[in-house]
Amino acid sequence: MKQKWITPALLLTALAGQIKAAPLLTETLTPPAGGLSPLTIERMHASPALAGSSPRGLKLSPDGKRVTFLAARTDNQHMYDLWQIDVATGKRSILLNADKLASGELSDEEKARRERQRIYGQGIMEYFWSADGKALLIPASGKLYHHDMITGNTRLLDTGDAFATDARLSPKGHFVSWVAEQNLYVMNLASGKVSQLTRDGGGAIKNAMAEFVAQEEMDRMTGYWWAPDESAIAFTRIDESPVELVVRNEIYADGIKLTEQRYPYAGKPNVLIELGTVKLADGSIDWIDLGPDKDSYLPRVKWLNDSRHLSFQWQSRNQQQLDLRIADTHSQKPAVNVITERSHAWLNLNNDLTFLKQQDAFIWASERSGFKHLYLYDLNGKLIRQLTDGQWSVDALEYVDEAQGLVYFSGRRDTPLEQHIYRVSLTEPGQKVHRLSQRAGMHNPEFAKDSPVYLDYFNSLVQPPQISLHDKQGALTQWIEQNAPIKGHPLEPYFGLWQVPEFGTLKAEDGQTLYYRLHKPADFDPARKYPVVVRVYGGPHAQLVTNSWSEHDYFTQHLLQRGYLVFQLDNRGSGNRGTRFEQAIYLNMGDAEVADQKAGVDYLRTLPFVAGDRIAIYGHSYGGYMALMSQFKAPDYFRAAIAGAPVTDWALYDTHYTERYMGQPQTNAQGYQAASVFPYVANYQRGLLIYHGMADDNVLFENSTRLYKALQDEGKLFEMIDYPGSKHSMRGEKVRVHLYRSLADFLDRQLKSSSQ
């Protein structure tokens, strides 16, 4: 459907109706205090990290006596060691130095897996507690280490010469499992015996491994699941042979690496997938009937507590139907369909399915009301009651305390710009939702295994990540890492110039509320005319306009100190606002999003301190696509644009992501054409910088090279920076310093030169 562009007159009408009564944040933020040193681009990416001590991989030991986490070194923010804190005493100590473990080159499979997980760094990057809390499993460079918490000894497990990936401890801690050379292995820790459970992996056949779109788009990073009693493992067997084999050029400084990749382009075939169970006692394999439609997805698999029944979620290729099915692994009967969800657009996936232990029931999350909420069902699929409700969204089910009849979850009940921790009754209908977290910002809890005690990983615009321990009432019992930006903290010398944005709302064409935030320089003068940089992402499942700490905002602060205003607006299609807001882009990407960004610029031009003819737009990935579409479709709105690693033609992107929002090219050819940047290239006038990693295996470099050719054929002048060996996320201190220096230089030349 063609959108009607918003006019200044319509915009002023909308502005008159801005929501002002309700606060956008749960409390007023206090401006930071600290030193007045300017933040340079070099310092943004140097060690120690500006955010200070920001541990990752937070876990409570099974007995609740230790907090363990991965912490970066002060002299190298990319090298991680494993640390612990004694909950009783607060004593902090290193548990395992990464230097004691193997180091070396990762396998290509592991590199790709980490890229999909957005895990970056060196040293210890993941670890796993045993169920009894007496041991840890630590993978490192394809080797596996078993650390005894009682003796303190660390031993290398003999897993053979092949690179071990996706390793984990079994539920009771008797076995270690891993994938090597596309097959599944287990080791009995008591005897050291290794058993190979699958044998046909190789070439296009992969056992116990998640396919590309499962990792990149479904948030399913594994292809196998232990039964709770350790009697069996469920696993996937994928056949990639139907997927188009692409010979991709990864261009490095010293040569070109030809990489063969099975890449499922939109509208093209996906992998063939099977789901089986293998018994540890005898190695026998049974296959589960997934139904007649093989052109479908398997986004989730989960055992029930009896270790006999296995649930799996089946998703149609068009992602408009999602079934929860339960199979009896001790019989050959077909799986029983328990729940079916349907949508006219698409269904979002989640990780909230929880089978209860004290009753034959489970908790299920659904967006059927227009917002994601929690529902209690019996095992036959009969609804017992809805647990949460309202015009707001649950983020995640965090913990179920069956003994007390309470459900803990994170969500946006108070404001969509913050994430808080809440509690609601499991057993008593109509009980009010109680908020546990208090401070304004983003609260991400990590609960203990068998207790509603939790770690709160908190951050806000004025507080880099900090960690605290809380009881079941939400009361703070101990600081784990306060990370206050005071004297001695890496951020303190610059924090006095750190600026907190102003938040506000506008109205979209269809009347929906758009949230924005506007950053102003520390020495803001309302009598001046400032150039503006619009920072955008704009894609589904993402938000920029939040009360949160982000390393991406370091460049925003740097731009403020260079004399820019920085504006961000979450257009329709972005996340945590309900299905109506998100699904405005269905079958027509690049339309409603651009209209909303134009509305933001219309608003900016009403401000007396904005230089309305000196506005640039900048984004990466989907944001790069948005920068191109906004400048190409509205050249009189944006004097300059920076497009990082942009999608330029959705037919070049993968099946699961693209078809979710656009359908297939065969059935929506007009929509794909309209959503591509190429029909609008002729509209481009001036002021474009494109950058891309030349080894990007997510948004392929071909997206940019095709655009380069189209612009050249039109005789259009533009700038480009291509980074040899860089992937989609543009990692590496030297790469990032060069990139951001280039972006700042480009913006100065485009937006300041005429006013000098």
N, C-alpha and C positions, 0 to 999 in steps of 0.2 A: 504494500500500500504506500502510495506516495505521501510523504509528510509535507505539511504546510510550514514553510519557514516562519519563524517568529519575527515579528517586526518590532522596531523600537517602541511603537505605540502600544503594541500588545505587551511588551516587556514592562513598560512603565506601569501598566495596569496590574500586571502580576506583582511588581515590586510593592505596590501599595497594599497588597494583601499578604505580604511576608509574615510568617509566623514569628511573633516576638514574645508571646506570653510565656511559653514553656522554654526553659533553658535547654541549650543543645548539649551541654555537658552536665555531669552530675554535681560538679562544684567548680567554682572559679579558680583558674590556674594562677599561681603566684609567679610573676616573672623571675627568671633565674638570676642569681647573683654570682659574681666571680670576676676573674681577670678580664682585661679588655684587649687581649692580643688578637689580631686578625687571624681568621682561620684560613690557612693556605691550602691549596689543592694537594701539595706534597704531604702536609700534615694529616689531611683527611685519611690517607691510605697507609701511613707509616705506623710502626710499632712504638710504644704500646697502643692498643686500640683505644680510640677516643671514648668509647662506651665504658671503658674500665673493665672490671672483672665481670664478664657476662657468660657464666657457665652454660654449657649445653649438655644434653643427655642426662637431665636431672632424674634421679630415681631415689625412692625410699627403699631401704632394705626390707625384705619380707618381715623381719621382726620389728621394724620401725625404729631401730636403734641407730641407724646410720643414714646419712644422706650422701649419695655418691653423685659425681658429676665430672664432666670433662672441662678442663680449664686451659686456656691458651697461655703460653709463656709470655712474660713481659718483654723479652727481647725478640720474640717472633710470634706474632698474633695468629699465625697459621699453624703452629705446632701445638698439639694437645696432649696433655697427660691426664691420668685418672686420679681424682682426688676424693677425699672423704671428710665428713664432719661428724663427730660424735654428738648425737642429739642431746645427751645428758649434760655434757660438759661444754659443748660448743667448740671443742678443739678441732682445728682444721689441719689436715696432714695429707701428704701425697701418698696415694695407695699404690700406684704403679707408674713408673717412669717409662715413657714410650721408647727411650733409648735402649731399654732392655729387651725390646721385641724386635722382630725382623723388620727390615725396611727394604724397599725395592720398588720396582716398577709394578703397577697394577695391571691386571689383565684387561683386555679391551672390554670384556663383558662387565667387569667390576667398575671400570671407568664410566661406562654408559649407565650402569645402575646408580652410581653416586650422582651423576649428572641429573638423572631422573628424580632422585631423592633430594636434590639441592644440598648435598653434603660436600663441603669444601674444606680442605685442610690436610694436615699430615699428622702422623703419630697415631694415637688411639682415637678412632672415630665412632666406635660403637662398642657396647659390652652388654652382657646379659647376666642377671642374678639367677642362681639356682633357687628352686622353690623353698628349700630349707634355709637359705641365707648363708650357707657354709662355703659357697664357691662362686666364682665368676668365670664366664667364658669371654675371651677377648680375641676377636679376629684382627690380624695385622698382616698386610701384604700377602694374602693368600694362605697364611698359616694360622693355626688356632692354638690359643694358650688357655690353660686351665689354672686359675689362681685359687689356692686354698686359703680361705679367710682365717682359719684357725692357726695354721703354721706360717702363713705368709709366703709359702713357696709358690713359684710359678713354673709350670712345666709345659713344654712344647708337645702337643699331641701329634702322633704319627699318622697324618692323614694322606701320606704319599706325596708324590712330586707335583701333582696337578694343583692348580690354583683353586682354593676352596672359597666359595662365596655363599652368601645368604645363610650363614651358620647360626645355630641357636641351640640352647639346651632344651631337652624334653621337659614336659610339665613337672615331673617329679625329680628331675635332675639325674636320672640314671644313664641317659644317652646324650650324645652330641650328634647333630645332623648337619649336613651341608650339601651343596651342589658343586660338582666338579665335572668338567667336560660334558655338560648337559645331561648328567645323570645324578640320582639321589643316593647319598651314602649316610650311614649311621655308624657310630662307634659306641660300644658298651664301655662306659668309663671304668667299671670295675675290672674287666678283663683286658681292655684295650683292643678287643676284636672289632674289626671293621667289616661291615656288610654292605655290599652294593645292591640296592633295592630295585633299580631299573637298569636296563642294559642296552636299550635301542637308541639312546640319545646320541646325536651326532648329525652334522649337516643341517637339514631343515627340521629335524625332530629334536625337541627340547623337553626334557622331563623336569617337573618341579620348578619351572622357571616362568616368570610372568612375561608375557609378550609386550612389545613396545608400547601399544596404546594402553595396556593395563597399568604399566608403570607411569607413563607420562600423563595420562588423562583420567584414569580411574582411581588413582591413589591405592593401587594394589601392587605392592613391591615384591611379593613372593608368589610362589606357585606350589607351596605345600603347607599342610596344617596337621599338627600332632593331635591325636585323640587324647582327652584328659587323662585316661588311665595308661597311656603309652602303649596300648595294644596294637595300634595301627596309625598310619599316616595317610591322609588324603592328599592327592597331588594332581596337578594338571599335566597333560601331555599335549603339546602343541605341535602342529605341522605347519611350518611357514611356507611350504612350497607354493600355495596359491598366491602369496603376496609378491608383488612386483619386486624383482631384484634390481636395485639401483646401484650403479657404480658411482660412488660419490667421491669427488676430489676434496681431500683435506689438504689445504695449501699451507705449508709451513715455510719458515724463512729459508731453510736449507733444502727444500725439495717438496715434492707433491706425493702424498700418500693416497693411493687408490683404495678406497674402502667399499666393500660390498655390503649393502644394507638392505634388508627386507623392509621397505617403507610402504605402509598402506595409505596411498593417496586417497583423498575423498572420492567416493563413488567406485573405488576399486576393491578387489577381494581382500578380506581379512584372513587371519590364521584359522585353521580348523582346530578346535579345542575339545579335549575329552577330559573327564573327571573320573579318577579312579581312587581306590583305597588299597594299600598294601599292608598285609599283616606282618608284624615283626617276627612272630613265632616261626612262620614257614616261608615267608616271602611271597605268598600267593597274592595275586592282584585281581580285584573285581572292579568292573566298570559300571558307572551309574548312567542311566538313561537320561540325557539332557533334553529329550524331546525331539520331534521331527524337524524343527527349523534349525538347521545348522548355521545359518547366517545370522548369528546372534552373539551376545556377549555373556561372559561369566565374571561379573565384577566382584562378587563376594562369596566366600566359603567359610563355614563355621560349624564346629561340632556342637551338639547338645551335650549336656552334662553327663548323660548316661554312657557316652563313648560308643553308642550303637547307632544313633541317628545323626545324620549329617545334613545341615542346611546349606543351601546355595541360592544365590539370587541370580535369576535369569533375566536378561535385558534384551529387548528386541533391537534389531539393527537401527530402527529409527528412533530408539530411546524414548518412545511414547508408552511403553508398557514395561513394568518391572514386577516380576513374580518372586515371592519367597516360597521355595519348595523344600520339603523335608523328605529325605530318603532313609529307609531302613537298610543299613549296610549288611544286615544279616539275612536279607531276603532278596529275591529278584524282582519284587514288586516295583512298579513305577513310583517315582517320587510323588508325594502328595502336595498339591498346590494349596498353600495356606493363606496367602494374601496376594492380591493383584492390585497394583497402582497403575492408573492411566492418566495421561495428560494430552491435551491437544497440541502442545508444543514439545516439551521434553521433561524428563524426570531427573533431578539431581540425585547423585549417589551420596551416601553417608556411611559412617562406621559405628552407628549407634545401636545396632541390634544386640540385645543382651538377653540371654536365657537365664531365668531365675533358678535358684537352687532349692528354695523352700516351697515352691509351688510350681505346678505345670503351666507356666506362663512365660511370656517374654515381653520386652519393651521394644517398640518399633517407632521410628521417626518417619513422619510424612509431611509433605507440603500441600495436602489435599485441600486445606482451608485457605490456601494462598500464602500461608506462612508455615515454616517448619515447626512442628510440635511433636510431643511425645504421647504415645498411646500404649495401653496395656492390653494384651491379647492372651487368650488361652492357646494351647498348642494346636487346637483345631482351627484356629483363625477366627474365633469369635471375639469381638470387641468386649472387653470388660469395662474399661472406662478410658476417657481421654484425660491425660495427666496435666497437660499445659494447654493454654488457649489464649488468644488475643492477637492484636494487630502488631505483632513483633515476632522475632524468630529465635528459636533455640539454636545455639551454635553446636553443642555436642553434649551427649550424655556422658557424665564424668564418673559417677559412682552410684551403686545401689546398696543401701544399707537395709537388707531385708529384715534383720532383727528389730530395727527401730521403725521399719516401714517408711523409709525416706529415700527420695531420689535427688541426687545432686547433679546439676547441669550448669553449663555456661551459656550465656545468651545476651540478648539485646533488649530486655524488657524495659529498661529505663531510658535508653537512647540508642539508636543504631550506630552512634559514633564511638561507643565504648563496649567492652565485653566484661560482664560481671559474672560472679558465681552465685547460684541460687539453689534453693532447696524446696521441694514440694512433697506432699504426702503420697506414698504409694498405695495406701489402703483406704484413706478417707476421702470420699468424693467432695469436691467443692472447697477444699482447703486452699488458703491463699498461698501464693508463691512468696517465699521469704528470701531476701537478698542477704548474702553473707559478706561479700566484699564491700568495702566502704570507699576507698580512695578512687578518685576519678581517673580512668585510664583503662588499660587492657589487662585483665586477669586471666592467666592460663594455669589451671590447677593440675597437679600431679598427685593423685591419691595413693595412699598405701594399699597394698593388695587386699587386706582383710580388716581395714579400719577406715572410718571417715576422716582420719587425719590427713591433711594434704599440704603439699608445697604450693605456694602461690608465686608463679613467675610473672612479675608485674612490671609494667613500663607505662610511661606516658610521655607527653610532649616535653615535660620538664624533668623527667626522671629516666635515665637509662636503666636497662633491665636490672632488677633486684629480686632476691628470693627470700621468702619468709615461710616459717612453719606455722600452721594454724590447726586449732582443734575443730571438733565437729560443729561447734557453734560459729566458727569463723574467726574466733579470737586469735590474735597473734600470740604465739607462745615463745618464738625464738627467731631472731634474724639468722639466716644462713649466709646471705651476702647482701649487706645493706647498700653497698656501691654508691654511697652518697657523693655527689660531685662537689666535694669540698677540697680544701687545700691538700695537695698531694695526689689528687685524682687527675688522670690525664686530661680530663675535660675542663677542669677548673680554670686554667689560664685563658680559655676562650668563652667561658660561660656567661660572662658579663655582657657580651654582645649578642648572646643567643636570643632570638626573637620568637615569641609565642604568637601564633596567627589569630586573626579574628574569624569567627565562624558566622555563617549566615545561611539563609535559604532563598531560593528562587522557585518559580513555578515552570514546569515543562508545558509544552503545548497541550498535553492531555490533562493538565491540572495536577499532576503528581509533583511532590516536593523534591527539589534538588538541593543537596547540601554542598556548600563550598567553604573553603578557607582561604584567607588572604594574608600573606606575610608582608610586613613592611620593614624597611631598614631601621636600625637602631637610632639613626639620626634623622628620622623621617620629618620632612618639612611639607606641610599641606599646601604651601604656596608653590611648590615645584611641580613639574610635570615628569613623571617617572615612566620609563619603559617597563613592560611587563613580560614575564616569561610564564606561560601557561604550561604547567607540568601535568601530563595526562597519562593514564593507562586506559581506562574506559571499558575494559573487557569484563566478561562474566566472572563471578566469584571473587572479585577484587574490590578493595576500597582504598582510596588515598586520603579521603577526608575523615580522619579519625583522630582521637586523642591518644596517639601512640608514638613510641620511639622508633625511628627508622634510620638506618645508615644512609638511605637515599636522601634524607633531609640535610645531610652535611653539605651537599652541593647547593641546596636551597639557601642555607645560611651563608655560604660563600657568595652566592649571587646577591643576596641582600647587602653584603658588605661591598659589592661592586656597584651598588646603586640601582638595583632592580627591585620591583615588586614581583612576588611569585604568587600565582593564583592556581588553585586546584578545585575542580568540580567533579563530583561523581555523577556521571550521566546515567540515563536509563540504560539498563543492561548490566550495570555493576551489581555487586553482591550485597547480601544481608538486608534487603529491603522488601522481600516477598516476591512472589512469582509474577504479579502484574508488572512490577517495576523492571524485573530482570528480563521478562519475555517480550518486552517491547521491541526487541531486535530480531525476533524470530523470522527466519527466511529473508531478512533484509538488513544484514549487518552493514554498519557504516552510514546509516541514515539517521535514525533517532539519536545516535550518539553524537553525530556532527551537529545536528540541530540544537542539542543541549549545550554543547561547547560554544556554539554561536550565541546562545542566550547568555552564557557567562560573559562573553566579550561585550555583548550589548550592555550588560550591567556595568562592566568595567568602564565603558565609555561614558556612563552617566556620572562617574566620579571625577571631581574637578582636578585631582592630582594625577590622573592617568593620561599619558600621552597616547591617545587612541589610535594613532597611525604607527605606533612602534610597539607592536605586540607580536611575540613569537610563541610557537607551540613546540613542546619537546616531549618525546616519549620513547620507550623501549619495548620491543616485542609487539604486543597488541597496541601499546602506546605508540610505537613507531608507525604502525598501520594507521592509527588515529591521527597522528601528526600529518601523514601524507594525505589522507582523505580530507582532513579539515582544510589544509592549505589548497589542495587541488579543487575541492568543491566550493570553497569560500575564500578565494584569493584576496578579496578586499578586506577580510577579517584578520589575516595573519601575514605580516610582512616577512616573516622568516619561519622556517620549520627545521627541526632536527628529528630524524627518523632513525632509531637504533634497531638493528636486526628486525626489520619490518616484514610482516606478511604482506605480499603485494597481490597475490591471487590465491583465493581460498582453495582452488583446485590443487594447489601445491602443498596443502597441509593435510594432516592425517584424518582418518575416517571418524574416529570417535568424537573428537573435539568439533570438527567442522560440521559434520552431519547433524550433531546435536542441535546446532543453531540454524543451519542452512538447508537441512535435508540433503539429498544427493544431487550432484550436477545433472544427472539424467532427468530428474523430475523438477528441478528448479533452475534451469539453465539461465533464465532471465535474471533471477536473484543473484546467482553467482557472478554474472557479468556486471550487474549494478554494484555488487559489493567489492569488485576488484578495483584497484587504483587505475588501471590502464585506460578505461574510457574517459578519464578526467585529466590525463597527462597534458593535453593541449591547453587546458585552463591555467596551467602553472605559469607564473610570471618570473619570479626571482626569489633568491634567498632560501636555498635548500641544501642541507648537509645530511648525507646518509652514511652510516657506519655499520659494519657487519663483521663478525668473526668468520674467518675463512675456513674454519673447521666446524662450523655450527651444524649439529646433527638434529636439531629441533626445528627451528625455522631455517630451512636450508639456504645456503648462500645464493642459490639460484634465484630466490625471490628478489634479491637486490640486483644481480647481474641482468636479469630481464628488464628491470626498471631502468638500469643504466642505459641499456640499448634503446629502450623506448624514448627516453629523454634525449639521447643523442640523435636519434632519427628525427625528432621534432625540432632539433637545433636549439634545445634548451640548455642554458648554462646552470650547472649545479656543482656541488663539492661532494667528494666521497673520501672516506678513510676506511680501509680494509685491514684487518688485523690478522697476520699470519699465525696459524695455530690456535687461535682463540675460539672457544665454544660460545654458546648462546649467552652465558652469563658474564662474559668478558672479565674473567678472573685474572689476578696477578697485579702486584703493586705497580710495576712499570707500565703495564698496559693501561691501568686505570688512571694513573697520573697523566700519561700522554692523552688519553681520551678526554678527560675532564678539562685539561688545559686547552685542548682543541675546541671543545664545546664553548668554553668561556670566551676564547678568542673569536670564534664565529659569531657569538651573540653580540660582542662588543662591536665588531665590524658591521653587523647588520642593523643594530638598533641604536648605536651611539654615534656612529660616524657623521650622520647628517646633523647632529645637534652639537657637535664639537665646535 
